[in-house]
């Protein structure tokens, strides 16, 4: 009976150790300084709108596109001007095809924006191929340059690229965009290493517990 109680005691102690380690690991991760996310290479072509007039890789659909020297502070020499040539609220657009994005990955999206007509809004979408879904959002836009940021995890399992569409909201309305950027968000290595090492220790303790109980 004494041996049985000792075995049970060891098992209980081991379970407590694993539980305490898991709690400590979770606490350490939660209180770690949040380092700025590491970002992958730029996925948007000519996102700073500096190449040619109209800017390369930004054709229009039911819209007039052109370069303009109205730029945000710290920008280059030109931005992209988009005029909706239709009477529909969301129809004319500037777009970019074959943006290399994949299912299951997170992306950081940012750009500068400004309205060029009294009531213009801005709507944009990223339509993925296969089953990756669509990201869409309205940016709050004013007559002064503003900055938009967001993150998106691509859905589905087989998507490999998307089409970016940027619309002036309102028939006959015009907007300007600049410094459009999409980059993959890469997990911070130190956090990943800590979590993996903690899980490894827990696995070793669990294996030892099983071996002793046999």
C-alpha positions in Angstrom: 0.0 0.0 0.0 2.9 2.3 0.7 4.3 1.8 -2.8 0.9 2.6 -4.3 0.5 5.8 -2.3 4.1 6.8 -3.4 3.3 6.2 -7.0 0.0 8.1 -6.7 1.9 10.9 -5.0 4.5 11.1 -7.7 1.8 11.2 -10.4 0.0 14.0 -8.6 3.2 16.0 -8.1 4.0 15.5 -11.8 0.5 16.8 -12.9 0.9 19.8 -10.6 4.3 20.5 -12.1 3.0 20.4 -15.6 0.0 22.6 -14.7 2.3 25.2 -13.0 4.7 25.2 -15.9 1.8 25.8 -18.3 0.5 28.7 -16.2 3.9 30.2 -15.9 4.5 30.0 -19.7 1.1 31.6 -20.4 1.9 34.4 -17.9 5.4 35.1 -19.4 4.0 35.3 -22.9 1.2 37.6 -21.9 3.6 40.0 -20.1 6.3 40.0 -22.8 6.9 43.4 -24.4 5.0 43.5 -27.7 7.7 43.9 -30.2 6.8 45.5 -33.6 5.7 42.7 -35.9 8.2 41.7 -38.4 7.0 42.2 -42.0 7.9 40.3 -45.2 8.7 41.9 -48.6 6.4 44.4 -50.3 3.7 42.7 -52.4 2.3 45.8 -54.1 3.9 46.9 -57.3 4.6 50.7 -57.6 2.7 51.3 -54.3 4.4 54.7 -54.0 3.0 55.7 -57.4 6.3 57.2 -58.5 6.7 55.4 -61.8 5.0 57.0 -64.9 1.8 58.9 -65.4 -0.6 57.2 -64.9 1.3 55.1 -62.4 2.4 51.7 -63.7 0.4 48.6 -62.5 -2.7 50.8 -61.6 -5.1 50.6 -64.5 -8.6 52.0 -64.3 -12.0 50.2 -64.8 -14.9 52.6 -65.5 -12.5 55.2 -64.1 -9.9 57.8 -65.1 -6.5 57.3 -63.3 -3.6 59.7 -63.4 -0.6 60.9 -61.4 -0.9 64.1 -59.3 1.7 66.1 -57.4 -0.6 66.4 -54.4 1.2 64.0 -52.0 1.2 63.2 -48.2 3.9 64.6 -46.0 7.1 62.6 -46.4 5.8 61.1 -49.7 7.4 61.2 -53.1 6.6 63.4 -56.0 3.2 62.0 -57.0 0.2 60.0 -55.9 -2.6 58.2 -57.8 -5.8 60.2 -58.6 -8.9 58.1 -59.3 -12.2 59.4 -60.8 -15.3 57.3 -60.9 -16.7 57.8 -64.4 -20.1 56.2 -63.6 -23.2 57.4 -61.8 -23.1 54.4 -59.5 -21.8 54.7 -56.0 -19.2 51.9 -56.3 -18.3 51.1 -59.9 -15.3 52.9 -61.2 -12.0 51.7 -59.8 -8.2 51.5 -59.9 -6.9 48.0 -59.4 -3.9 45.7 -59.3 -3.9 42.0 -60.2 -1.9 39.0 -59.1 -1.0 40.3 -55.6 0.8 37.3 -54.1 -1.1 36.3 -50.9 -1.9 32.8 -49.6 -4.5 31.1 -47.4 -3.8 31.0 -43.7 -1.3 33.8 -43.7 -1.7 37.3 -42.1 -1.1 40.5 -44.0 -0.6 44.1 -42.9 -2.3 46.6 -45.1 -1.7 50.4 -45.1 -2.0 53.4 -47.4 -2.5 57.2 -47.5 -5.8 58.6 -48.8 -7.5 61.9 -49.5 -10.7 62.9 -51.2 -10.6 65.3 -54.1 -14.3 66.0 -54.4 -16.7 67.3 -51.7 -18.5 64.0 -50.9 -16.2 61.3 -52.0 -15.7 58.2 -49.9 -13.2 55.4 -50.3 -13.9 51.6 -50.5 -11.4 48.9 -51.3 -11.4 45.2 -51.5 -9.0 42.3 -52.0 -10.7 39.4 -53.9 -8.7 36.2 -53.6 -8.6 33.4 -56.2 -9.9 29.9 -55.3 -11.5 29.8 -51.9 -9.6 32.5 -50.0 -12.5 34.9 -49.6 -12.6 38.7 -49.9 -11.4 41.5 -47.6 -13.3 44.7 -47.9 -13.5 47.9 -45.9 -14.4 51.6 -46.1 -11.7 54.1 -45.2 -12.7 57.2 -43.3 -11.6 59.9 -45.8 -11.3 63.7 -45.6 -10.0 66.6 -47.6 -6.7 66.2 -45.8 -4.3 63.3 -46.2 -5.1 60.4 -43.8 -3.5 57.1 -43.1 -5.2 53.6 -43.1 -3.9 50.4 -41.5 -5.4 47.0 -40.9 -4.6 43.3 -40.8 -6.2 40.4 -42.6 -5.8 36.6 -42.3 -6.6 35.1 -45.7 -9.3 32.3 -45.4 -9.6 29.1 -47.3 -6.9 26.6 -48.0 -5.8 27.0 -51.6 -5.7 30.8 -52.4 -2.4 32.0 -53.9 -3.1 35.5 -55.2 -5.7 38.3 -55.1 -6.9 41.4 -57.0 -6.8 44.7 -55.2 -9.6 47.1 -56.1 -9.8 50.8 -54.9 -13.1 52.7 -55.5 -14.1 56.3 -55.1 -17.5 56.1 -53.4 -20.1 58.1 -55.3 -20.8 58.7 -59.0 -18.5 61.2 -60.5 -16.4 61.4 -57.3 -12.6 61.4 -57.1 -10.0 60.4 -54.5 -6.2 60.1 -54.2 -4.2 57.3 -52.7 -0.4 56.9 -52.1 2.1 54.6 -50.5 -0.2 51.5 -50.8 1.5 48.6 -49.1 0.6 44.9 -48.3 3.2 42.8 -46.5 3.0 39.4 -44.8 3.1 39.5 -40.9 5.8 37.2 -39.7 5.5 35.9 -36.1 8.1 37.4 -33.7 10.8 34.7 -33.3 11.5 35.1 -29.6 7.8 34.5 -28.7 7.6 31.5 -31.0 10.8 30.0 -29.5 9.6 30.5 -26.0 6.3 28.8 -26.6 7.9 25.9 -28.4 10.5 25.4 -25.7 7.8 25.4 -23.0 5.7 22.9 -24.9 8.8 20.7 -25.3 9.4 20.7 -21.6 5.8 19.8 -20.9 6.1 16.9 -23.4 9.2 15.5 -21.7 7.6 15.7 -18.2 4.5 14.0 -19.5 6.6 11.2 -21.1 8.5 10.6 -17.8 5.3 10.4 -15.9 4.0 7.7 -18.3 7.2 5.7 -18.1 7.2 5.7 -14.3 3.6 4.6 -14.2 4.3 1.5 -16.4 
